Every structure is written in structure tokens, then in C-alpha cells.
């Protein structure tokens, strides 16, 4: 069955349906890609903050060679 063998009304409905599906797919794809980038940046920032907190809490046990205190802070 070829597209040109269909009635004009069916061709219009089919064209509009295909266009709407393409718009939805492109919209959802953009949303997923932008969400991924945002979550990636958020994860990187939170990891940096957590690493800084761990480093700050580990300074005193390292300076005083307190192995038990270092294990507790890590």
C-alpha cells in the first residue's frame, strides 16, 4: 500500500499524526538529555562538597597520627 493510493483525508491525518509523534519524540529526547546534564553537574558538585568535608574532618587525625580518629572520620 502506497501513501499516494490513500484518500486525501487519510493522507492529511497520517501526516499530522507522524508530525505530532516526531514532535513528542524530539521533546522527550531533549528533556531526557537536559535532565541528564543537570543531574550530572549536580552529582559532581555534591561530590566535591562531600570530598571537601571529608578532607577537612581528616586534617586533625592526620596531624596527630590518630589512626582510630581517622577511621572514624572516614
C-alpha positions as CSV (number, residue, x, y, z in Angstrom):
1,X,0.0,0.0,0.0
2,X,1.5,3.3,-1.1
3,X,0.9,6.7,0.5
4,X,-0.4,8.1,-2.8
5,X,-3.1,5.5,-3.0
6,X,-4.8,6.7,0.2
7,X,-7.5,9.3,0.2
8,X,-6.6,12.9,0.8
9,X,-8.3,12.9,4.2
10,X,-6.3,9.8,5.3
11,X,-3.1,11.3,3.9
12,X,-3.7,14.5,6.0
13,X,-4.5,12.6,9.2
14,X,-1.4,10.3,8.7
15,X,0.8,13.3,8.0
16,X,-0.4,15.2,11.1
17,X,-0.1,12.0,13.2
18,X,3.5,11.4,12.1
19,X,4.3,15.1,12.7
20,X,2.9,15.0,16.2
21,X,4.7,11.8,17.1
22,X,8.0,13.3,15.9
23,X,7.4,16.5,18.0
24,X,6.7,14.3,21.1
25,X,9.8,12.2,20.5
26,X,12.0,15.2,20.0
27,X,10.6,16.9,23.0
28,X,11.1,13.9,25.3
29,X,14.6,13.4,23.9
30,X,15.5,17.0,24.7
31,X,14.0,16.7,28.2
32,X,16.0,13.5,28.9
33,X,19.3,14.9,27.6
34,X,19.0,18.2,29.5
35,X,17.9,16.3,32.7
36,X,20.9,14.0,32.3
37,X,23.3,17.0,32.0
38,X,21.7,18.8,35.0
39,X,21.9,15.7,37.2
40,X,25.5,15.0,36.2
41,X,26.5,18.6,37.1
42,X,24.6,18.3,40.4
43,X,26.3,15.0,41.3
44,X,29.8,16.4,40.5
45,X,29.1,19.5,42.7
46,X,27.8,17.4,45.6
47,X,30.8,15.0,45.3
48,X,33.2,18.0,45.5
49,X,31.4,19.3,48.6
50,X,31.5,15.9,50.3
51,X,35.1,15.3,49.5
52,X,36.0,18.7,51.0
53,X,34.1,17.9,54.1
54,X,35.9,14.6,54.5
55,X,39.2,16.3,53.9
56,X,38.5,19.0,56.5
57,X,37.4,16.4,59.1
58,X,40.5,14.3,58.4
59,X,43.1,17.0,59.0
60,X,43.3,16.8,62.8
61,X,43.7,13.0,63.0
62,X,46.3,13.0,60.3
63,X,48.3,15.8,62.1
64,X,48.2,13.9,65.4
65,X,48.7,10.5,63.9
66,X,45.4,9.3,65.4
67,X,44.6,6.2,63.3
68,X,41.4,5.5,65.2
69,X,40.1,9.0,64.8
70,X,41.0,8.9,61.1
71,X,39.0,5.7,60.6
72,X,36.0,7.3,62.4
73,X,36.1,10.3,60.2
74,X,36.4,8.3,57.0
